[in-house]
Amino acid sequence: MQAPSVGGVRLPKGSGETIRLPRGASLTDFADKINANPASLVQVLFHLGEMVTATQSVSDEILELLGTEMNYVVQVVSPEEEDRELLETFDITYGEDAGDEDDLQVRPPVVTVMGHVDHGKTRLLDTIRKAKVHEGEAGGITQHIGAYQVETELEGNPRLITFIDTPGHEAFTAMRARGANATDIAVIVVAADDGVMPQTVEAINHAQAAQAPIVVAVNKIDKEGANPSKIRQQLTEYGLVAEEYGGDTMFVDISAKQGINIDSLLEAILLTADASLDLRANPDMEAQGVAIEAHLDRGRGPVATVLVQRGSLRVGSSIVAGDAYGRVRRMVDEHGDDVTVATPSRPVQVIGLTSVPRAGDSFLVVDEDRVARQIAERRQARTRNAANAAKRKRVSLEDLDAALKETSALTLIIKGDNSGTVEALEDALMKIEVGDDVELRVIHRGVGGITEGDINLAVAGSAIVLGFNVRAEGKATELANREGVDVRYYTVIYQAIDEIEAALKGLLKPEYEEVQLGRAEIRDVFKSSKVGTIAGCMVLSGEIRRNARARLLRDGKVIAENLPISSLKRFKDDATEVREGFECGLTLGNYSDLKLEDIIETFEMREKPRA
Ligand SMILES: Nc1nc2c(ncn2[C@@H]2O[C@H](COP(=O)(O)OP(=O)(O)OP(=O)(O)O)[C@@H](O)[C@H]2O)c(=O)[nH]1
C-alpha cells in the first residue's frame, strides 16, 4: 500500500477497489471503510478546496471526489437500494408480481379522497361507507381500520373499490415519502359553493406527481349558491378538463350530505380506472403490500392495517413490515369479521406483529419466522445507525475542523414557540443572499425555551442563539452571560431577518476599490548611483504619498502599473506627502524608464462600503 502525504498527513491509499457508502455518509463513515483517520480525510478535501467536517453528511459528488483522490471507486447506495440488496440476500424481490401475464388477475382500484378543508372529504367517505355495504353484511362497516372496500356495479357486473379511510393529502404524501404508492385513483372533492381553494390545488399537484388519475367530486350541490359549472371552469386551469368540455377528466356533481349521485361517483371511479389503468396483480404468490395504519392496542398488542398489493395474505404467514415482524395470528376486516385470506387491494387489520410499523412501510410475507426476524433486525440496525449518524452530526460542532473556522460563517441556533415559525424563520434566513464567501449555518433548531443545552451547543459551535417568542430559562441566561453567548430575542420575523442579514454582511470579506490620491508631472529626470532614477515632479492635483502605489502614463497611455513610490523628497528632506502645487523628487522602486512630461498617478485601495 502506498502512503502518500497530503498536507503532511500520511494516508492509506487504495488501489482501485470499490467501497460502498450509504447516501449522505460522512467522512467518518468513509474513513471507517478504509481504516483511515477521519481528520486526514478532512485535510485531503481541504486541499481539494472543499471544507467539510468529519461528521457532516456530504454530497455524492464529494464522496466520489474523495474516492478518486484516494484511489477508490465510490458507490453511493440509496436506502432503497440498500433494502433491495438486503432482501436479495434472502432471495426476495419486493414490488413485482411473480409469474407471467396469465397469472395476473384484475384487482379493485384503491382510492384516496383529497381536497380543501371542509369541502366534505370525511362526509363523503362516511356516506359511501354507509350506502355501500357488502350484500348480507348486517352490521355494515363498523370498524375504522384505515381503509374499507365497497361493492358496487358497473354495466351489470359486481365490482369492488377500496377506499383509504384517511382523507387529505398528508397521509397520502407521508406514504409516498416512504416510497409507498398505495393509491391508484385520487378523488378530488371541491365544494360547489366555495370553489377551488389552495388545498384543492395542492391535492391536484400531489395526485399528478403520483401519476394517479383524478376524478372530481363536485360536492354540496344541495347548497344554495352551489355553482358546479364554475368549478369545471376553474379546474381547466389545472389541466382538469371535464369530459363534457372535450377533456378526459370525469366530474360528478354530488351531495355527500344527502347521498346524491354517490353511485355515479363510484361508476366514474371504475370507468376512469378501466380507461387509464391496468389494475392487475398475481394473487398466487406470497403477499406484499403496504402498511396504511398501525397502533398499539392495549389488549391485542401491535395492530397494523395493511393493504395487500399483490399475492394473498393468510393467517399463519410469517410477515415483516418495515422493521416490525411477526406471524399473522388473526386478520380482521372493516366489518369486524375474521378474514383467512386477503387478496390484492384488500385492506385487513393484522394482529401478531411484535412491534408497530409505520404508515407507509412496505410489508411482505417470507417463508420462515427466522427470515422475517433477520430482515427486521437488519432494518432496525440500519435505522439505529442513521439515527446515531444524525446525532453525531448534531454534536459534531465540538470537533469542527480548524480549517472550517477559516471560512466566514454565521452559525445559528433557532428556538421558537412552535415548529411552524421555527421552520419559517429558518427558511427565510436561508434565502438571504450573500456572496459565496460567507455561509449561514443553522446547527440546531427546536420548539420551546432556550435551555442550558442550547447555550452549551452555542459555545461549542460559536453560534448565536435566536429566540422567537421564547426566552432563555433561568440557568440558561446565567450560562449565556458567563460564556458570552449572544442570545437575541424576536417577536417579528422580519426584524430577525434584517439583523441576521446585517450580521452576514459584516462577515463578508471586504471588497476593495481604487481611489485616486493625486497626479504629478515629471519635469526633470536624473540618475543617482545610490537610489537609481529620480523624477523631479510637479504635483498637479491631490497629493503624492510615500508608499502609495503608482502608475505611469505617457501620452495618455499607461506604460507601467503598480509601481511603489519608494522615496519622496521635498528639496533635501524626506517627505511623507507632497500636495498639489508643490515640487518633489521621487523614485518608483527601481523603475528607470522615465521621461519628461510623463504623468505619475497615485492611488490606494480602499475597502468598498456595502450596499
Ligand atoms: N350541505 C352540505 N354540507 C356538506 C356536504 N358535505 C359535507 N358537508 C358539511 O361540510 C362540513 C365539512 O365536511 P367534512 O366532511 O368534515 O369536510 P372535510 O373536507 O373532511 O374537512 P377536514 O376534515 O376539516 O379537512 C360538515 O359540516 C359537513 O356536514 C354536502 O354535500 N352538503
The ligand as an SDF file (V2000), in Angstrom:
LIG
                    3D

 32 34  0  0  0  0  0  0  0  0999 V2000
  -74.8660   20.9580    2.6530 N   0  0  0  0  0  0  0  0  0  0  0  0
  -73.8720   20.0870    2.5780 C   0  0  0  0  0  0  0  0  0  0  0  0
  -72.9850   20.0510    3.5510 N   0  0  0  0  0  0  0  0  0  0  0  0
  -71.9610   19.1660    3.4500 C   0  0  0  0  0  0  0  0  0  0  0  0
  -71.8650   18.2880    2.3500 C   0  0  0  0  0  0  0  0  0  0  0  0
  -70.7350   17.5450    2.5170 N   0  0  0  0  0  0  0  0  0  0  0  0
  -70.1870   17.9300    3.6840 C   0  0  0  0  0  0  0  0  0  0  0  0
  -70.9150   18.9140    4.2520 N   0  0  0  0  0  0  0  0  0  0  0  0
  -70.6670   19.5810    5.5090 C   0  0  0  0  0  0  0  0  0  0  0  0
  -69.4520   20.3350    5.3980 O   0  0  0  0  0  0  0  0  0  0  0  0
  -68.7400   20.3040    6.6250 C   0  0  0  0  0  0  0  0  0  0  0  0
  -67.3490   19.7820    6.3820 C   0  0  0  0  0  0  0  0  0  0  0  0
  -67.3820   18.4450    5.9640 O   0  0  0  0  0  0  0  0  0  0  0  0
  -66.2400   17.4270    6.2880 P   0  0  0  0  0  0  0  0  0  0  0  0
  -66.6110   16.1320    5.6820 O   0  0  0  0  0  0  0  0  0  0  0  0
  -65.8690   17.4560    7.7210 O   0  0  0  0  0  0  0  0  0  0  0  0
  -65.0990   18.1160    5.4590 O   0  0  0  0  0  0  0  0  0  0  0  0
  -63.5940   17.6570    5.3040 P   0  0  0  0  0  0  0  0  0  0  0  0
  -63.2040   18.0340    3.9360 O   0  0  0  0  0  0  0  0  0  0  0  0
  -63.4410   16.2570    5.7150 O   0  0  0  0  0  0  0  0  0  0  0  0
  -62.9170   18.6210    6.3120 O   0  0  0  0  0  0  0  0  0  0  0  0
  -61.4960   18.4430    7.0590 P   0  0  0  0  0  0  0  0  0  0  0  0
  -61.5080   17.0580    7.6290 O   0  0  0  0  0  0  0  0  0  0  0  0
  -61.5530   19.5260    8.1030 O   0  0  0  0  0  0  0  0  0  0  0  0
  -60.4810   18.6770    6.0180 O   0  0  0  0  0  0  0  0  0  0  0  0
  -69.5430   19.4320    7.5690 C   0  0  0  0  0  0  0  0  0  0  0  0
  -70.3320   20.2500    8.3740 O   0  0  0  0  0  0  0  0  0  0  0  0
  -70.3890   18.6050    6.6350 C   0  0  0  0  0  0  0  0  0  0  0  0
  -71.5860   18.1810    7.2250 O   0  0  0  0  0  0  0  0  0  0  0  0
  -72.8560   18.3590    1.3400 C   0  0  0  0  0  0  0  0  0  0  0  0
  -72.8670   17.6280    0.3400 O   0  0  0  0  0  0  0  0  0  0  0  0
  -73.8440   19.2770    1.5090 N   0  0  0  0  0  0  0  0  0  0  0  0
  1  2  1  0
  2  3  2  0
  2 32  1  0
  3  4  1  0
  4  5  2  0
  4  8  1  0
  5  6  1  0
  5 30  1  0
  6  7  2  0
  7  8  1  0
  8  9  1  0
  9 10  1  0
  9 28  1  0
 10 11  1  0
 11 12  1  0
 11 26  1  0
 12 13  1  0
 13 14  1  0
 14 15  2  0
 14 16  1  0
 14 17  1  0
 17 18  1  0
 18 19  2  0
 18 20  1  0
 18 21  1  0
 21 22  1  0
 22 23  2  0
 22 24  1  0
 22 25  1  0
 26 27  1  0
 26 28  1  0
 28 29  1  0
 30 31  2  0
 30 32  1  0
M  END
$$$$
